Amino acid sequence: AFGEMLKHNQRVKVLNLEDNKIESDGIAAIAEGLAYNDTLEQLTLFKNKEPGQAALEVLILALDYNTRLLNINWRLTSRQSFAINKKLIRNKELLRLNKAGRDTSHLDPNSHRSSRSGRADSVDTDSVRADSAPSGAAAAAAVVPAPVLTV
């Protein structure tokens, strides 16, 4: 549900999914949506299940396309957190350079792709995730298109 929302919603900048009992497959679905999203800057996932390796791989792959997300607030004990953090730091540097009017082509992975709109069409997240929908309250919650969304 939230993964699909992130693919299509271009207004939400902050998404708070704290304490929604989201499991690893739900985190993977959210990550898939992030590959298409150009607006979300902050994602809060505290008090959900720790994502598994496959979900983290989907997130890392999605962040190869998403250059807007700046912060993920959660507790993560996996070593994959270093790869995720590296991509979030890259996104913050892209923002800083853009604000200063400087060239970002050396950092922006999307600048080397033929079209920004087609970037996520080639994301093969099925090969690294279990195929199921988000679980818990996150799957059933209503989505309100607003700049800040807390569920």
C-alpha positions in Angstrom: 0.0 0.0 0.0 2.6 2.6 1.0 5.1 1.4 -1.7 2.5 2.0 -4.4 1.6 5.4 -2.8 5.3 6.4 -2.9 5.5 5.5 -6.6 2.7 7.9 -7.5 2.5 10.6 -4.8 4.7 13.5 -5.6 3.6 15.7 -2.6 4.5 13.9 0.6 7.9 15.1 1.9 7.8 13.5 5.4 6.3 10.0 6.1 6.1 8.8 9.7 5.3 5.1 9.9 6.5 4.7 13.4 5.1 1.8 15.5 3.0 0.2 12.6 4.3 -3.3 13.0 5.7 -3.2 9.5 7.7 -6.4 8.7 10.5 -7.0 6.3 8.3 -7.5 3.3 6.6 -4.2 4.0 9.9 -2.4 4.2 10.8 -3.9 0.9 7.6 -2.7 -0.7 8.2 0.8 0.7 11.8 0.7 -0.7 10.4 -0.3 -4.1 8.2 2.8 -4.1 11.2 5.0 -3.2 12.9 4.1 -6.4 10.1 6.1 -8.2 9.6 8.9 -5.7 11.1 12.3 -6.2 9.7 14.2 -3.2 10.0 12.2 0.0 12.8 13.7 2.2 12.3 12.0 5.5 11.0 8.5 6.4 10.5 7.4 10.0 10.3 3.7 10.7 11.1 3.4 14.4 9.3 0.6 16.4 8.7 -1.7 13.4 10.3 -5.0 12.8 14.0 -5.1 11.8 14.2 -5.6 8.1 15.8 -8.7 6.7 18.7 -8.8 4.3 16.5 -9.0 1.2 14.5 -5.8 2.2 17.8 -3.9 2.8 19.1 -4.9 -0.6 15.9 -3.6 -2.2 16.4 -0.3 -0.2 20.0 0.0 -1.3 19.0 -0.6 -4.9 16.2 2.0 -4.7 18.6 4.6 -3.3 20.6 4.1 -6.5 17.6 5.9 -8.2 16.3 8.0 -5.4 18.4 11.1 -4.8 15.8 13.1 -2.7 15.5 11.0 0.5 17.7 12.6 3.1 16.9 10.8 6.3 15.6 7.5 7.5 14.8 7.4 11.2 15.0 3.9 12.6 17.1 1.5 14.6 19.1 -0.7 12.3 21.7 -3.2 13.5 22.7 -4.6 10.1 26.0 -3.9 8.4 24.0 -2.8 5.4 23.3 0.4 7.3 26.7 1.7 6.1 25.7 1.4 2.5 22.3 3.0 3.1 24.0 5.9 5.1 26.5 6.4 2.3 23.6 7.0 -0.2 21.8 9.3 2.1 25.0 11.3 2.6 25.3 11.5 -1.2 21.7 12.8 -1.4 22.5 15.5 1.2 25.6 16.5 -0.8 23.5 16.7 -4.0 21.1 19.0 -2.3 23.9 21.2 -1.0 25.5 21.5 -4.4 22.2 22.2 -6.1 21.4 25.0 -3.7 24.9 26.5 -4.4 24.2 26.2 -8.1 27.1 23.8 -8.7 27.4 20.9 -11.0 26.1 17.6 -9.6 26.6 15.3 -12.6 29.6 13.6 -10.9 27.5 12.5 -7.9 24.0 12.1 -9.4 23.5 8.5 -10.6 20.4 9.7 -12.6 22.5 12.1 -14.7 24.0 9.2 -16.5 20.7 7.6 -17.4 18.9 8.3 -20.6 15.8 9.7 -19.0 14.9 10.5 -15.4 11.3 9.3 -15.9 12.5 5.9 -17.1 15.0 5.3 -14.4 12.9 3.1 -12.1 11.4 1.0 -14.9 14.5 -1.1 -15.0 14.7 -1.6 -11.2 14.7 -5.4 -10.7 13.7 -5.6 -7.1 11.8 -8.9 -7.5 15.1 -10.7 -7.6 16.0 -9.6 -4.0 12.7 -9.5 -2.2 9.9 -11.8 -1.1 6.8 -11.0 -3.1 4.2 -9.9 -0.6 2.4 -6.7 0.5 3.1 -4.6 3.6 1.7 -6.1 6.8 0.2 -4.8 9.9 -1.5 -1.4 10.4 0.6 0.2 7.6 -1.2 -1.9 5.0 -4.7 -0.8 6.1 -4.0 2.8 6.9 -5.5 5.6 4.8 -3.1 7.8 2.8 -3.8 11.5 2.9 -2.0 13.4 0.1 -0.3 16.1 2.2 3.2 17.4 2.7 3.5 15.5 6.0 2.0 12.1 6.6 1.9 10.4 10.0 0.3 7.0 10.4 
